[in-house]
């Protein structure tokens, strides 16, 4: 059965002087957004790219956990950071996955192979197929 997720953005003003809020339908919160944060960075205002990074890191972690478990080597822990790059005037240019995992009884070669397969099979990676997706995977 399909599941549809929603978020709503309310924006006021022009691109450069305006601002908005993004509200997740799940009720997890409302987050401020604006062009300055998107084009210059911010520690207090989110961006579309940060929200994509959250989606990519969580989706990859789920896909990787499942792939490792199907391999017979269930993970003890997985920590994934996705870094999504935005270039004003160009757009989103890439997503880099940095993953560290504790997986008992798994060789380094198998770990790297399964990480690459999970990256390719992750639904968010597939949705982002128009940009470069890289991965740096460390077996703890």
Rosetta silent file (secondary structure, phi, psi, omega in degrees, C-alpha in Angstrom):
SEQUENCE: XXXXXXXXXXXXXXXXXXXXXXXXXXXXXXXXXXXXXXXXXXXXXXXXXXXXXXXXXXXXXXXXXXXXXXXXXXXXXXXXXXXXXXXXXXXXXXXXXXXXXXXXXXXXXXXXXXXXXXXXXXXXXXXXXXXXXXXXXXXX
SCORE:     score description
SCORE:     0.000 S_00000001
   1 L     0.000  127.912 -179.191    0.000    0.000    0.000 S_00000001
   2 L   -67.475  148.519  175.095    1.483    3.384   -0.983 S_00000001
   3 L  -121.104  129.749  178.324    2.279    5.957    1.667 S_00000001
   4 L  -110.931  127.125  178.003    2.268    9.639    0.815 S_00000001
   5 L  -106.026  148.406 -176.983    4.205   12.073    3.003 S_00000001
   6 L  -134.507  151.005  169.377    3.557   15.789    3.025 S_00000001
   7 E  -143.853  149.354 -179.233    5.115   19.062    4.046 S_00000001
   8 E  -124.373  132.040  175.265    3.761   22.549    3.448 S_00000001
   9 E  -110.600  132.633  173.597    5.785   25.707    2.897 S_00000001
  10 E  -112.955  123.298 -175.265    4.321   29.146    3.418 S_00000001
  11 E  -120.668  140.495  176.936    6.412   31.924    1.839 S_00000001
  12 E  -128.545  129.922  174.372    6.071   35.705    2.147 S_00000001
  13 L    94.521 -172.977 -178.907    7.890   38.245    0.003 S_00000001
  14 L   -76.440  169.786  178.497   10.457   38.086   -2.749 S_00000001
  15 L   -58.027  -48.329 -171.734   13.100   35.383   -3.091 S_00000001
  16 L   -81.247  -32.940 -179.273   15.930   37.544   -1.741 S_00000001
  17 L  -102.892  -16.997 -175.865   14.142   39.502    0.995 S_00000001
  18 L   -80.860 -179.264  177.026   11.341   37.081    1.839 S_00000001
  19 E  -159.146  171.050 -179.269   11.186   34.072    4.105 S_00000001
  20 E  -155.642 -176.363  174.803    8.995   31.159    4.900 S_00000001
  21 E  -134.287  146.050  175.314    8.315   28.180    7.075 S_00000001
  22 E  -111.840  126.879  178.828    8.174   24.479    6.283 S_00000001
  23 E  -118.391  125.516  176.612    5.739   22.410    8.317 S_00000001
  24 E   -80.834  134.744 -178.723    5.847   18.613    8.289 S_00000001
  25 L   -62.947  -23.168  179.696    2.398   17.040    8.223 S_00000001
  26 L   -68.807  -14.743 -179.465    3.569   14.554   10.871 S_00000001
  27 L    87.349    9.384 -178.275    3.660   17.417   13.355 S_00000001
  28 L   -69.033  -16.609  176.577    7.378   17.065   14.106 S_00000001
  29 L   154.031  172.687  175.041    7.802   20.782   13.743 S_00000001
  30 E  -121.013  133.566 -172.367    7.866   23.948   11.707 S_00000001
  31 E  -125.267  133.537  178.064   11.182   25.130   10.347 S_00000001
  32 E   -74.153  145.943  175.867   12.186   28.572    9.023 S_00000001
  33 E  -137.040  148.058  172.434   13.627   28.867    5.490 S_00000001
  34 E  -161.393  166.380 -177.215   15.068   31.777    3.508 S_00000001
  35 H   -66.179  -39.323 -177.895   17.362   32.521    0.570 S_00000001
  36 H   -58.912  -45.092  178.360   20.224   33.845    2.700 S_00000001
  37 H   -62.847  -39.879 -177.657   20.485   30.536    4.588 S_00000001
  38 H   -68.681  -38.952 -174.894   20.273   28.622    1.319 S_00000001
  39 H   -92.649  -19.787 -177.289   22.915   30.659   -0.503 S_00000001
  40 H  -121.592  -14.818 -176.740   25.263   31.480    2.393 S_00000001
  41 L    93.403  155.677 -179.164   24.603   28.806    5.021 S_00000001
  42 L  -164.039  151.088  174.293   23.091   29.081    8.484 S_00000001
  43 L  -104.373   -0.797 -177.725   23.048   27.294   11.805 S_00000001
  44 L  -124.901   -5.234 -179.410   19.555   28.500   12.737 S_00000001
  45 L  -130.295  134.397 -178.454   17.536   28.299    9.516 S_00000001
  46 E   -81.951  173.689  178.392   17.004   25.187    7.414 S_00000001
  47 L  -139.004  161.215  174.406   17.260   24.851    3.650 S_00000001
  48 H   -56.189  -35.828 -178.821   15.720   22.541    1.065 S_00000001
  49 H   -68.131  -35.990  176.720   19.142   20.885    0.790 S_00000001
  50 H   -65.582  -38.116  178.446   19.280   20.183    4.531 S_00000001
  51 H   -68.464  -37.175  174.736   15.864   18.558    4.299 S_00000001
  52 H   -65.284  -40.936  178.272   17.053   16.469    1.333 S_00000001
  53 H   -61.184  -40.099  177.660   20.155   15.512    3.343 S_00000001
  54 H   -62.860  -43.862  178.628   17.911   14.355    6.199 S_00000001
  55 H   -64.076  -43.021 -176.313   15.863   12.266    3.789 S_00000001
  56 H   -68.544  -44.499 -178.319   18.952   10.809    2.101 S_00000001
  57 H   -65.636  -39.032 -179.189   20.817    9.913    5.305 S_00000001
  58 H   -72.859  -40.910  179.051   17.780    8.244    6.874 S_00000001
  59 H   -63.844  -45.959  179.609   16.790    6.370    3.708 S_00000001
  60 H   -61.183  -43.890 -179.804   20.337    5.125    3.129 S_00000001
  61 H   -58.852  -41.211  177.644   20.663    3.980    6.751 S_00000001
  62 H   -65.629  -45.497 -179.647   17.454    1.962    6.428 S_00000001
  63 H   -63.576  -41.133 -179.298   18.501    0.459    3.090 S_00000001
  64 H   -67.443  -43.076  178.046   21.984   -0.380    4.418 S_00000001
  65 H   -59.001  -44.702  179.543   20.600   -1.957    7.593 S_00000001
  66 H   -64.467  -44.015 -179.283   18.268   -4.121    5.530 S_00000001
  67 H   -64.149  -41.134  178.224   21.005   -5.161    3.095 S_00000001
  68 H   -64.774  -41.732  179.547   23.379   -6.064    5.923 S_00000001
  69 H   -65.237  -42.902  176.931   20.663   -8.081    7.667 S_00000001
  70 H   -63.142  -25.952  177.016   19.787   -9.921    4.439 S_00000001
  71 L   -76.841   -9.467 -177.139   23.508  -10.735    4.152 S_00000001
  72 L    86.958   13.409 -179.719   23.311  -12.454    7.552 S_00000001
  73 L  -129.924   72.375 -177.926   25.394   -9.744    9.223 S_00000001
  74 L   -60.518  138.341 -179.081   22.949   -7.510   11.059 S_00000001
  75 L   -76.653  146.837  169.382   24.501   -4.185   12.088 S_00000001
  76 L   -79.505  -39.333  179.190   24.942   -3.145   15.690 S_00000001
  77 E  -158.906  151.795  175.927   24.856    0.508   14.649 S_00000001
  78 E  -137.911  132.072  174.451   24.923    2.752   11.586 S_00000001
  79 E  -126.808  118.732 -176.858   25.613    6.487   11.551 S_00000001
  80 E  -123.883  129.445  170.957   25.131    8.288    8.233 S_00000001
  81 E  -112.959  127.594  173.558   25.681   11.947    7.404 S_00000001
  82 E  -105.465  130.398  177.469   24.509   13.180    4.007 S_00000001
  83 E  -113.855  109.489 -178.150   26.069   16.401    2.734 S_00000001
  84 E  -101.275  126.759 -176.135   24.009   17.938   -0.071 S_00000001
  85 E  -100.340  131.442  176.387   25.705   20.696   -2.073 S_00000001
  86 E  -120.650  130.059  176.336   23.825   23.663   -3.543 S_00000001
  87 E  -115.153  113.581  178.844   25.441   26.156   -5.912 S_00000001
  88 L   -54.265  133.594 -178.772   23.413   29.370   -6.408 S_00000001
  89 L    89.112  -17.529  179.175   22.634   29.768  -10.094 S_00000001
  90 L  -113.681  -49.470 -179.676   23.365   26.093  -10.776 S_00000001
  91 E   118.846 -160.110  179.322   21.315   24.116   -8.286 S_00000001
  92 E   -78.168  124.783 -173.633   21.912   20.956   -6.305 S_00000001
  93 E  -109.802  -15.611  179.867   25.133   19.394   -7.548 S_00000001
  94 E  -178.765  165.330  173.642   25.703   16.365   -5.325 S_00000001
  95 E  -136.029  127.484  179.095   25.123   14.355   -2.197 S_00000001
  96 E  -112.771  123.678  177.454   27.953   12.739   -0.260 S_00000001
  97 E   -96.732  124.693  175.324   27.137    9.932    2.170 S_00000001
  98 E  -116.330  110.365 -173.704   29.575    9.463    5.038 S_00000001
  99 E  -121.885  137.674  172.452   28.676    6.279    6.905 S_00000001
 100 E  -125.316  133.413 -177.662   30.236    4.543    9.876 S_00000001
 101 E  -142.426  148.400  172.937   28.886    1.191   10.987 S_00000001
 102 E  -106.535  114.428 -176.601   29.609   -1.525   13.487 S_00000001
 103 L  -136.969   98.536 -179.309   28.929   -4.876   11.862 S_00000001
 104 L   -63.032  140.640  172.728   30.381   -7.952   13.581 S_00000001
 105 L    75.730   19.209 -178.281   31.700  -10.727   11.375 S_00000001
 106 L  -116.720  132.458  178.306   31.787   -8.770    8.103 S_00000001
 107 L   -74.643  158.808  178.509   34.865   -8.360    5.915 S_00000001
 108 H   -60.767  -42.655 -179.852   35.905   -4.931    4.643 S_00000001
 109 H   -61.787  -45.590  178.755   35.321   -5.993    1.018 S_00000001
 110 H   -65.643  -38.313  178.187   31.799   -7.221    1.732 S_00000001
 111 H   -58.970  -48.911 -179.166   31.082   -4.084    3.771 S_00000001
 112 H   -64.220  -40.679  179.423   32.087   -1.813    0.869 S_00000001
 113 H   -63.276  -47.332 -178.359   30.125   -3.890   -1.659 S_00000001
 114 H   -67.168  -36.704  177.051   26.952   -3.879    0.440 S_00000001
 115 H   -62.696  -43.659  179.304   27.293   -0.126    1.132 S_00000001
 116 H   -65.120  -40.386  177.844   27.559    0.581   -2.607 S_00000001
 117 H   -65.187  -40.077  178.920   24.551   -1.638   -3.331 S_00000001
 118 H   -66.591  -38.358  177.300   22.530    0.093   -0.598 S_00000001
 119 H   -60.111  -45.467 -178.627   23.487    3.500   -2.011 S_00000001
 120 H   -69.863  -33.370 -175.934   22.231    2.453   -5.452 S_00000001
 121 H   -88.860  -13.801 -179.810   19.080    0.798   -4.087 S_00000001
 122 L   -62.000  126.984 -179.357   18.039    3.527   -1.647 S_00000001
 123 H   -57.482  -33.732  177.964   14.821    5.125   -2.957 S_00000001
 124 H   -71.317  -38.716  174.376   16.087    8.642   -2.175 S_00000001
 125 H   -58.085  -42.548  179.676   19.335    7.917   -4.063 S_00000001
 126 H   -64.392  -38.481  177.886   17.201    6.814   -6.997 S_00000001
 127 H   -67.090  -27.305 -179.363   15.135   10.013   -6.759 S_00000001
 128 L   -95.558   20.518 -172.949   18.392   12.009   -6.782 S_00000001
 129 L   -61.254  -13.662  178.770   19.773   10.163   -9.824 S_00000001
 130 L   -81.783   -2.653  178.551   20.303   13.456  -11.680 S_00000001
 131 L  -123.436  164.551  176.358   23.160   14.447   -9.353 S_00000001
 132 E   -74.979  130.900  176.093   26.428   12.825   -8.347 S_00000001
 133 E  -119.703  121.615  178.897   26.113   10.647   -5.240 S_00000001
 134 E  -116.597  162.419 -178.891   29.314    9.594   -3.519 S_00000001
 135 E  -141.466  141.918  172.614   29.921    7.451   -0.461 S_00000001
 136 E  -127.834  108.950 -174.181   32.634    7.089    2.146 S_00000001
 137 E  -114.626  129.713 -178.908   31.962    4.006    4.259 S_00000001
 138 E  -121.753  123.924  176.953   33.950    3.071    7.376 S_00000001
 139 E   -89.225  118.857 -177.575   33.603   -0.272    9.118 S_00000001
 140 L   -85.403    0.000    0.000   34.137    0.228   12.844 S_00000001
